[in-house]
Amino acid sequence: MDNWIFTIHKDDFGEWAVQGMFTVTNNSCITNPSEGVASQPLSVVPGTLYEIGKNPAANDQTVNNTDNISPLYIGEYAAYGTGGRLMTGMGMTLTSGNRYYDLDKKRGGTYNYNKQAGSITFSGGFLSGQTGKNVNTKGFDISATVHYEPWR
């Protein structure tokens, strides 16, 4: 990624947006020069740590779950395509109010989680008409080639 060009600007919501190529295409790995050392301590990263069994959605009554146990993660998701490649621009955030939006917060809509069917259906926004299947703690499938999983 050396010498790649990225553009950083503030979006309509006053948050930083980054644009540029995000897919590494050379697939070469090198030894981590600081193995075992994080570049940024986890304690200073904003957000809530996602842990299986301690899902924030489990305590949220708006997610249509009758027994208070839900595999649906409420928060930011990344989209992955064929070969496990990150699909830039397809990330999204699910909120506890049955709403979702893209990471630019410009395109969004609502979702309906059906726990019994293990599915999530989107209305409005860039995923309108799409249904995710096999909802579990590791995400859900939109198609045979597109998978959403919690961004960690």
C-alpha positions in Angstrom: 0.0 0.0 0.0 3.0 2.2 -0.1 2.6 5.2 -2.3 -1.2 4.7 -2.6 -3.2 7.9 -2.8 -6.1 8.5 -0.4 -8.3 11.6 -0.2 -9.7 12.6 3.2 -12.5 15.1 3.7 -15.3 15.8 6.0 -18.7 14.5 4.9 -22.2 16.1 5.3 -22.3 14.9 8.9 -19.0 16.4 9.9 -17.2 13.0 10.0 -14.1 12.1 8.2 -14.5 10.2 4.9 -11.6 8.4 3.2 -11.6 7.6 -0.5 -9.1 5.6 -2.5 -8.3 2.0 -3.4 -8.7 -0.2 -0.4 -8.2 -3.7 -1.9 -4.7 -5.1 -1.7 -4.0 -6.7 -5.0 -0.5 -8.1 -4.7 -1.4 -10.7 -2.0 2.1 -10.7 -0.6 2.6 -11.0 3.1 5.7 -10.0 5.1 6.7 -10.7 8.7 5.2 -8.2 11.2 8.1 -6.2 12.5 6.3 -5.7 15.8 4.7 -9.1 16.4 2.5 -9.1 19.4 2.3 -5.3 19.7 -0.7 -3.4 18.6 -0.2 -0.2 16.6 -2.9 1.4 18.7 -3.9 0.1 22.2 -7.4 -1.4 22.1 -8.4 0.7 25.1 -8.2 3.9 23.1 -10.3 2.6 20.1 -13.9 4.0 20.3 -16.9 1.6 20.2 -18.1 -1.5 22.0 -16.1 -4.7 21.9 -18.2 -7.4 20.2 -18.1 -10.7 22.0 -20.2 -13.8 21.2 -22.8 -14.3 23.8 -22.6 -10.7 24.9 -24.3 -9.2 21.9 -25.8 -5.7 22.4 -28.8 -6.9 20.5 -29.7 -9.5 23.1 -30.9 -6.7 25.4 -32.8 -4.7 22.7 -36.5 -5.3 22.7 -36.9 -3.6 19.3 -35.2 -6.4 17.4 -38.4 -8.6 17.4 -36.9 -11.3 19.6 -39.2 -13.0 22.1 -36.7 -14.8 24.3 -34.1 -12.0 24.5 -31.5 -14.1 22.7 -30.6 -12.9 19.3 -27.7 -13.7 17.0 -28.2 -10.4 15.1 -25.4 -8.0 15.9 -26.3 -4.4 16.2 -23.5 -2.2 14.9 -21.2 -1.8 11.9 -20.9 -4.5 9.2 -18.4 -5.1 6.4 -19.3 -6.8 3.2 -17.1 -9.5 1.7 -17.4 -11.0 -1.8 -16.0 -14.0 -3.6 -12.7 -15.1 -2.2 -13.3 -13.2 1.0 -12.4 -9.9 -0.6 -13.6 -6.8 1.3 -16.3 -4.9 -0.8 -15.4 -1.3 -0.4 -18.4 1.0 -0.3 -20.8 -1.8 0.7 -20.4 -1.5 4.5 -23.3 -0.6 6.7 -24.5 0.0 10.2 -27.6 -1.6 11.8 -29.2 0.4 14.6 -31.4 -0.9 17.5 -34.3 1.0 16.0 -34.6 -1.3 13.0 -32.9 1.2 10.8 -29.7 0.8 8.7 -27.5 3.2 6.8 -24.3 3.1 4.7 -21.0 4.2 6.2 -21.4 7.6 4.7 -24.8 7.9 6.4 -26.3 9.1 3.1 -28.3 6.0 2.0 -30.3 4.0 4.4 -33.7 2.5 5.3 -35.2 0.0 7.6 -34.8 -3.7 8.2 -36.9 -6.4 9.6 -35.2 -9.3 11.5 -37.1 -12.6 11.5 -35.5 -14.7 14.2 -37.5 -17.8 13.4 -36.5 -17.8 9.7 -33.0 -16.6 10.5 -33.3 -13.8 8.0 -33.1 -10.0 7.7 -35.0 -8.1 5.0 -34.1 -4.5 4.0 -36.4 -1.8 2.7 -35.2 1.5 1.3 -31.6 2.6 0.9 -29.0 0.8 -1.0 -30.0 -2.7 0.2 -33.7 -2.3 -0.5 -35.3 -5.6 -1.5 -32.4 -7.7 -0.4 -32.8 -10.5 2.2 -30.0 -11.8 4.2 -30.2 -15.5 5.2 -28.4 -17.7 7.8 -28.2 -14.8 10.3 -25.8 -15.9 13.1 -23.2 -14.3 15.4 -20.8 -14.2 12.5 -23.1 -12.3 10.1 -25.4 -13.3 7.2 -25.4 -14.0 3.5 -27.0 -11.7 1.0 -26.3 -14.1 -1.9 -24.0 -17.0 -2.7 -21.2 -14.5 -3.2 -21.8 -11.7 -0.7 -21.5 -12.1 3.1 -21.9 -9.4 5.7 -20.1 -9.8 9.1 -19.6 -7.6 12.1 -16.7 -5.2 11.6 -14.2 -5.8 14.4 
